[in-house]
Every structure is written in structure tokens, then in C-alpha cells.
Amino acid sequence: MYNIPELTIGLTIGTVALIPIIVAIIEAFKRAGLPASWAPWANAVLTVIGYIVVMLLEKYPVYEPTAIMVLTMLGVFLAAGGFYEVVSRTAAIVKK
């Protein structure tokens, strides 16, 4: 069975990694046409999925390197998209 402090630490580490990714995914959904009133529901679903993934990684640690790679790639992709948007907005402001 799980040792409660170890489980809490694992969930906290997973949550810290998931928070900015979930926020970015929700923002991408809203820009793709998701009504703002549905954003909290999408957030709840993604959060539950994230916790399930963290719990499965606790049970099957052999998949942890793959999960780290996927999260890293997703984080880099979302950060690059955000950086591109900031640069393009800044360029538009400077051109004015």
C-alpha cells in the first residue's frame, strides 16, 4: 500500500508540473473556440486526468521517463508558443 507522506509528495510534484500545462491547455482550448463558461469544467477534467496519471506513475514507475519526456516536450511547445505570441504582440506595439 502507499505510504501517505510519499504519496503526498508525489502528488505535489506532479501538481507543480501540471498546473502551468493545464492553464496553457485551457487557454489554447478557449482560443480554439471553447466557451469561457466551459473552461472550469475542462480544467476539472484535465486535473482529474493529471491526478490519475500521477497515481499510475506511482504504481508503474517504469513509465516515469516517458512521462517526463512528454511533459517536457509539452512544456517547451507551450512556452515557445507563448514566447512567439509575446514577441509578435511586442512587434505590433513597436510598429505603432
VMD Tcl script that builds the backbone (N, CA, C; Angstrom):
set m [mol new atoms 288]
animate dup $m
set s [atomselect $m all]
$s set {name element resname resid chain x y z} {
  {N N MET 1 A 0.837 -1.183 0.000}
  {CA C MET 1 A 0.000 0.000 0.000}
  {C C MET 1 A 0.879 1.242 0.000}
  {N N TYR 2 A 0.266 2.386 -0.177}
  {CA C TYR 2 A 1.009 3.631 -0.246}
  {C C TYR 2 A 1.349 4.162 1.129}
  {N N ASN 3 A 2.544 4.730 1.224}
  {CA C ASN 3 A 2.919 5.472 2.401}
  {C C ASN 3 A 2.392 6.894 2.184}
  {N N ILE 4 A 1.544 7.404 3.059}
  {CA C ILE 4 A 0.843 8.676 2.860}
  {C C ILE 4 A 1.806 9.836 2.582}
  {N N PRO 5 A 2.897 10.030 3.352}
  {CA C PRO 5 A 3.792 11.153 3.025}
  {C C PRO 5 A 4.404 11.029 1.625}
  {N N GLU 6 A 4.794 9.821 1.213}
  {CA C GLU 6 A 5.371 9.647 -0.122}
  {C C GLU 6 A 4.341 9.949 -1.200}
  {N N LEU 7 A 3.111 9.515 -1.004}
  {CA C LEU 7 A 2.044 9.776 -1.965}
  {C C LEU 7 A 1.782 11.274 -2.062}
  {N N THR 8 A 1.762 11.964 -0.928}
  {CA C THR 8 A 1.530 13.406 -0.917}
  {C C THR 8 A 2.643 14.131 -1.652}
  {N N ILE 9 A 3.878 13.737 -1.452}
  {CA C ILE 9 A 4.998 14.360 -2.150}
  {C C ILE 9 A 4.890 14.107 -3.641}
  {N N GLY 10 A 4.536 12.888 -4.036}
  {CA C GLY 10 A 4.390 12.578 -5.459}
  {C C GLY 10 A 3.296 13.389 -6.108}
  {N N LEU 11 A 2.167 13.530 -5.436}
  {CA C LEU 11 A 1.079 14.328 -5.987}
  {C C LEU 11 A 1.458 15.797 -6.057}
  {N N THR 12 A 2.179 16.281 -5.054}
  {CA C THR 12 A 2.597 17.682 -5.071}
  {C C THR 12 A 3.555 17.935 -6.222}
  {N N ILE 13 A 4.516 17.063 -6.419}
  {CA C ILE 13 A 5.462 17.226 -7.522}
  {C C ILE 13 A 4.721 17.165 -8.848}
  {N N GLY 14 A 3.804 16.223 -8.986}
  {CA C GLY 14 A 3.028 16.129 -10.208}
  {C C GLY 14 A 2.161 17.350 -10.434}
  {N N THR 15 A 1.572 17.864 -9.357}
  {CA C THR 15 A 0.709 19.035 -9.470}
  {C C THR 15 A 1.500 20.255 -9.889}
  {N N VAL 16 A 2.685 20.439 -9.328}
  {CA C VAL 16 A 3.501 21.586 -9.694}
  {C C VAL 16 A 3.831 21.538 -11.176}
  {N N ALA 17 A 4.099 20.365 -11.700}
  {CA C ALA 17 A 4.400 20.242 -13.125}
  {C C ALA 17 A 3.151 20.432 -13.971}
  {N N LEU 18 A 2.005 20.016 -13.464}
  {CA C LEU 18 A 0.781 20.053 -14.258}
  {C C LEU 18 A 0.088 21.407 -14.273}
  {N N ILE 19 A 0.241 22.210 -13.247}
  {CA C ILE 19 A -0.507 23.465 -13.163}
  {C C ILE 19 A -0.285 24.358 -14.383}
  {N N PRO 20 A 0.952 24.716 -14.726}
  {CA C PRO 20 A 1.105 25.610 -15.883}
  {C C PRO 20 A 0.689 24.956 -17.197}
  {N N ILE 21 A 0.841 23.663 -17.288}
  {CA C ILE 21 A 0.452 22.972 -18.523}
  {C C ILE 21 A -1.069 22.965 -18.666}
  {N N ILE 22 A -1.783 22.704 -17.583}
  {CA C ILE 22 A -3.247 22.726 -17.642}
  {C C ILE 22 A -3.747 24.124 -17.976}
  {N N VAL 23 A -3.158 25.135 -17.357}
  {CA C VAL 23 A -3.560 26.520 -17.644}
  {C C VAL 23 A -3.342 26.839 -19.119}
  {N N ALA 24 A -2.207 26.446 -19.661}
  {CA C ALA 24 A -1.913 26.718 -21.072}
  {C C ALA 24 A -2.849 25.949 -22.003}
  {N N ILE 25 A -3.158 24.717 -21.658}
  {CA C ILE 25 A -4.066 23.921 -22.498}
  {C C ILE 25 A -5.472 24.531 -22.481}
  {N N ILE 26 A -5.941 24.963 -21.320}
  {CA C ILE 26 A -7.255 25.598 -21.228}
  {C C ILE 26 A -7.277 26.877 -22.060}
  {N N GLU 27 A -6.216 27.649 -21.993}
  {CA C GLU 27 A -6.142 28.879 -22.796}
  {C C GLU 27 A -6.167 28.545 -24.282}
  {N N ALA 28 A -5.468 27.497 -24.677}
  {CA C ALA 28 A -5.487 27.079 -26.080}
  {C C ALA 28 A -6.885 26.624 -26.490}
  {N N PHE 29 A -7.573 25.901 -25.621}
  {CA C PHE 29 A -8.949 25.485 -25.903}
  {C C PHE 29 A -9.857 26.697 -26.096}
  {N N LYS 30 A -9.699 27.705 -25.218}
  {CA C LYS 30 A -10.543 28.898 -25.326}
  {C C LYS 30 A -10.275 29.642 -26.635}
  {N N ARG 31 A -9.023 29.711 -27.035}
  {CA C ARG 31 A -8.689 30.377 -28.300}
  {C C ARG 31 A -9.176 29.568 -29.499}
  {N N ALA 32 A -9.336 28.270 -29.317}
  {CA C ALA 32 A -9.841 27.421 -30.401}
  {C C ALA 32 A -11.364 27.422 -30.464}
  {N N GLY 33 A -12.007 28.113 -29.522}
  {CA C GLY 33 A -13.454 28.233 -29.589}
  {C C GLY 33 A -14.217 27.692 -28.402}
  {N N LEU 34 A -13.536 27.175 -27.403}
  {CA C LEU 34 A -14.235 26.681 -26.216}
  {C C LEU 34 A -14.879 27.863 -25.490}
  {N N PRO 35 A -16.184 27.803 -25.230}
  {CA C PRO 35 A -16.823 28.900 -24.484}
  {C C PRO 35 A -16.182 29.058 -23.103}
  {N N ALA 36 A -16.018 30.300 -22.686}
  {CA C ALA 36 A -15.365 30.569 -21.397}
  {C C ALA 36 A -16.111 29.927 -20.242}
  {N N SER 37 A -17.418 29.753 -20.377}
  {CA C SER 37 A -18.185 29.132 -19.296}
  {C C SER 37 A -17.863 27.647 -19.136}
  {N N TRP 38 A -17.282 27.043 -20.149}
  {CA C TRP 38 A -16.898 25.627 -20.080}
  {C C TRP 38 A -15.466 25.433 -19.566}
  {N N ALA 39 A -14.714 26.503 -19.477}
  {CA C ALA 39 A -13.310 26.395 -19.063}
  {C C ALA 39 A -13.148 25.737 -17.693}
  {N N PRO 40 A -13.967 26.074 -16.679}
  {CA C PRO 40 A -13.794 25.388 -15.393}
  {C C PRO 40 A -14.023 23.879 -15.481}
  {N N TRP 41 A -14.961 23.458 -16.333}
  {CA C TRP 41 A -15.217 22.027 -16.491}
  {C C TRP 41 A -14.046 21.348 -17.186}
  {N N ALA 42 A -13.508 21.996 -18.205}
  {CA C ALA 42 A -12.331 21.439 -18.885}
  {C C ALA 42 A -11.151 21.365 -17.918}
  {N N ASN 43 A -11.019 22.382 -17.073}
  {CA C ASN 43 A -9.960 22.393 -16.071}
  {C C ASN 43 A -10.120 21.223 -15.113}
  {N N ALA 44 A -11.349 20.990 -14.658}
  {CA C ALA 44 A -11.605 19.879 -13.734}
  {C C ALA 44 A -11.269 18.535 -14.374}
  {N N VAL 45 A -11.669 18.355 -15.630}
  {CA C VAL 45 A -11.403 17.091 -16.329}
  {C C VAL 45 A -9.902 16.883 -16.494}
  {N N LEU 46 A -9.191 17.926 -16.929}
  {CA C LEU 46 A -7.741 17.795 -17.115}
  {C C LEU 46 A -7.030 17.561 -15.782}
  {N N THR 47 A -7.519 18.176 -14.722}
  {CA C THR 47 A -6.914 17.966 -13.403}
  {C C THR 47 A -7.097 16.528 -12.938}
  {N N VAL 48 A -8.294 15.983 -13.119}
  {CA C VAL 48 A -8.543 14.586 -12.734}
  {C C VAL 48 A -7.665 13.651 -13.559}
  {N N ILE 49 A -7.575 13.910 -14.860}
  {CA C ILE 49 A -6.713 13.087 -15.715}
  {C C ILE 49 A -5.261 13.173 -15.248}
  {N N GLY 50 A -4.831 14.380 -14.892}
  {CA C GLY 50 A -3.458 14.555 -14.401}
  {C C GLY 50 A -3.208 13.761 -13.126}
  {N N TYR 51 A -4.162 13.802 -12.191}
  {CA C TYR 51 A -4.000 13.037 -10.958}
  {C C TYR 51 A -3.991 11.535 -11.219}
  {N N ILE 52 A -4.811 11.098 -12.154}
  {CA C ILE 52 A -4.810 9.673 -12.496}
  {C C ILE 52 A -3.459 9.265 -13.060}
  {N N VAL 53 A -2.907 10.108 -13.921}
  {CA C VAL 53 A -1.579 9.813 -14.492}
  {C C VAL 53 A -0.527 9.765 -13.384}
  {N N VAL 54 A -0.578 10.725 -12.456}
  {CA C VAL 54 A 0.388 10.728 -11.350}
  {C C VAL 54 A 0.244 9.461 -10.509}
  {N N MET 55 A -0.994 9.052 -10.233}
  {CA C MET 55 A -1.216 7.832 -9.452}
  {C C MET 55 A -0.703 6.597 -10.203}
  {N N LEU 56 A -0.919 6.550 -11.506}
  {CA C LEU 56 A -0.424 5.417 -12.291}
  {C C LEU 56 A 1.104 5.396 -12.322}
  {N N LEU 57 A 1.719 6.571 -12.367}
  {CA C LEU 57 A 3.182 6.619 -12.343}
  {C C LEU 57 A 3.732 6.165 -10.998}
  {N N GLU 58 A 2.975 6.409 -9.941}
  {CA C GLU 58 A 3.384 5.900 -8.625}
  {C C GLU 58 A 3.363 4.366 -8.631}
  {N N LYS 59 A 2.373 3.804 -9.298}
  {CA C LYS 59 A 2.225 2.347 -9.316}
  {C C LYS 59 A 3.172 1.697 -10.332}
  {N N TYR 60 A 3.389 2.361 -11.468}
  {CA C TYR 60 A 4.250 1.837 -12.539}
  {C C TYR 60 A 5.374 2.825 -12.842}
  {N N PRO 61 A 6.390 2.876 -12.000}
  {CA C PRO 61 A 7.456 3.864 -12.191}
  {C C PRO 61 A 8.298 3.649 -13.453}
  {N N VAL 62 A 8.156 2.506 -14.097}
  {CA C VAL 62 A 8.930 2.248 -15.309}
  {C C VAL 62 A 8.554 3.252 -16.417}
  {N N TYR 63 A 7.340 3.813 -16.350}
  {CA C TYR 63 A 6.888 4.768 -17.369}
  {C C TYR 63 A 7.236 6.215 -17.029}
  {N N GLU 64 A 7.894 6.420 -15.903}
  {CA C GLU 64 A 8.216 7.784 -15.482}
  {C C GLU 64 A 9.098 8.529 -16.488}
  {N N PRO 65 A 10.164 7.917 -17.036}
  {CA C PRO 65 A 10.968 8.662 -18.029}
  {C C PRO 65 A 10.153 9.101 -19.248}
  {N N THR 66 A 9.239 8.257 -19.689}
  {CA C THR 66 A 8.385 8.630 -20.826}
  {C C THR 66 A 7.482 9.794 -20.448}
  {N N ALA 67 A 6.901 9.745 -19.269}
  {CA C ALA 67 A 6.027 10.829 -18.829}
  {C C ALA 67 A 6.802 12.128 -18.677}
  {N N ILE 68 A 8.011 12.056 -18.154}
  {CA C ILE 68 A 8.842 13.257 -18.020}
  {C C ILE 68 A 9.162 13.830 -19.390}
  {N N MET 69 A 9.485 12.970 -20.343}
  {CA C MET 69 A 9.777 13.436 -21.694}
  {C C MET 69 A 8.563 14.105 -22.316}
  {N N VAL 70 A 7.386 13.509 -22.168}
  {CA C VAL 70 A 6.159 14.085 -22.744}
  {C C VAL 70 A 5.850 15.428 -22.099}
  {N N LEU 71 A 5.935 15.510 -20.773}
  {CA C LEU 71 A 5.675 16.775 -20.085}
  {C C LEU 71 A 6.680 17.848 -20.475}
  {N N THR 72 A 7.934 17.463 -20.615}
  {CA C THR 72 A 8.965 18.417 -21.019}
  {C C THR 72 A 8.701 18.930 -22.428}
  {N N MET 73 A 8.389 18.019 -23.352}
  {CA C MET 73 A 8.102 18.436 -24.725}
  {C C MET 73 A 6.873 19.331 -24.767}
  {N N LEU 74 A 5.836 18.994 -24.022}
  {CA C LEU 74 A 4.626 19.804 -23.992}
  {C C LEU 74 A 4.919 21.177 -23.392}
  {N N GLY 75 A 5.689 21.208 -22.327}
  {CA C GLY 75 A 6.068 22.488 -21.715}
  {C C GLY 75 A 6.879 23.362 -22.647}
  {N N VAL 76 A 7.833 22.762 -23.352}
  {CA C VAL 76 A 8.641 23.522 -24.317}
  {C C VAL 76 A 7.763 24.034 -25.456}
  {N N PHE 77 A 6.866 23.193 -25.954}
  {CA C PHE 77 A 5.959 23.593 -27.028}
  {C C PHE 77 A 5.080 24.762 -26.589}
  {N N LEU 78 A 4.487 24.668 -25.403}
  {CA C LEU 78 A 3.617 25.734 -24.916}
  {C C LEU 78 A 4.410 27.002 -24.609}
  {N N ALA 79 A 5.604 26.854 -24.067}
  {CA C ALA 79 A 6.434 28.032 -23.788}
  {C C ALA 79 A 6.863 28.710 -25.082}
  {N N ALA 80 A 7.218 27.926 -26.076}
  {CA C ALA 80 A 7.612 28.507 -27.364}
  {C C ALA 80 A 6.439 29.244 -28.001}
  {N N GLY 81 A 5.248 28.668 -27.913}
  {CA C GLY 81 A 4.058 29.341 -28.438}
  {C C GLY 81 A 3.789 30.637 -27.701}
  {N N GLY 82 A 3.924 30.636 -26.393}
  {CA C GLY 82 A 3.739 31.845 -25.598}
  {C C GLY 82 A 4.788 32.888 -25.911}
  {N N PHE 83 A 6.023 32.457 -26.099}
  {CA C PHE 83 A 7.109 33.380 -26.438}
  {C C PHE 83 A 6.851 34.013 -27.799}
  {N N TYR 84 A 6.396 33.199 -28.766}
  {CA C TYR 84 A 6.082 33.720 -30.091}
  {C C TYR 84 A 4.986 34.778 -30.003}
  {N N GLU 85 A 3.975 34.515 -29.201}
  {CA C GLU 85 A 2.875 35.476 -29.065}
  {C C GLU 85 A 3.358 36.776 -28.431}
  {N N VAL 86 A 4.191 36.676 -27.404}
  {CA C VAL 86 A 4.713 37.881 -26.753}
  {C C VAL 86 A 5.544 38.691 -27.734}
  {N N VAL 87 A 6.395 38.023 -28.506}
  {CA C VAL 87 A 7.232 38.726 -29.471}
  {C C VAL 87 A 6.379 39.373 -30.554}
  {N N SER 88 A 5.376 38.652 -31.067}
  {CA C SER 88 A 4.543 39.221 -32.118}
  {C C SER 88 A 3.720 40.402 -31.600}
  {N N ARG 89 A 3.224 40.334 -30.377}
  {CA C ARG 89 A 2.492 41.474 -29.799}
  {C C ARG 89 A 3.421 42.660 -29.581}
  {N N THR 90 A 4.627 42.387 -29.100}
  {CA C THR 90 A 5.589 43.454 -28.890}
  {C C THR 90 A 5.957 44.122 -30.205}
  {N N ALA 91 A 6.147 43.314 -31.245}
  {CA C ALA 91 A 6.483 43.866 -32.565}
  {C C ALA 91 A 5.336 44.732 -33.077}
  {N N ALA 92 A 4.099 44.299 -32.859}
  {CA C ALA 92 A 2.944 45.094 -33.302}
  {C C ALA 92 A 2.864 46.408 -32.558}
  {N N ILE 93 A 3.195 46.410 -31.276}
  {CA C ILE 93 A 3.166 47.643 -30.488}
  {C C ILE 93 A 4.281 48.581 -30.926}
  {N N VAL 94 A 5.448 48.025 -31.185}
  {CA C VAL 94 A 6.590 48.841 -31.612}
  {C C VAL 94 A 6.321 49.465 -32.977}
  {N N LYS 95 A 5.650 48.751 -33.877}
  {CA C LYS 95 A 5.348 49.264 -35.212}
  {C C LYS 95 A 4.382 50.449 -35.154}
  {N N LYS 96 A 3.549 50.511 -34.113}
  {CA C LYS 96 A 2.601 51.627 -33.995}
  {C C LYS 96 A 3.382 52.853 -33.657}
}
mol reanalyze $m
mol bondsrecalc $m
mol representation Tube
mol addrep $m
